[in-house]
Amino acid sequence: MIASEKVTDSLVVNMLRVNGYIDGNFRPLKKDVFVWANRSENRTVDDLLSKASKRKTEKPGYPEFIILDKKYYRRNSS
C-alpha cells in the first residue's frame, strides 16, 4: 500500500469513528449498520463482490471498506 492510500484509509476510519459507526477497535456501534475492512461477514455481499472487479473481468472485487445499512438491504427470496 502506498503512503497516500494509508492516509486515505486513516481519514475514512476517522470519519467512521467520529460519526459513530465504529469504535477505536473497529467494532460496530450502530445496530443496523455494518462496517467491514476488505471482506464482509455477509454471504450476500461476498457473493456480489465475487465478480465485482473494476475492470469487469468477473474476478473478485476487494474494496477497502464495505458498509451495509440494513435500511437499504433486501435479501433475495430465492
Secondary structure, DSSP 8 states (H G I E B T S, - for coil): --HHHHHHHHHHHHHHHHTTSB-TTS-B-STTEEEEESS-S-HHHHHHHTT--TTSSSS----SEEEEEGGG------
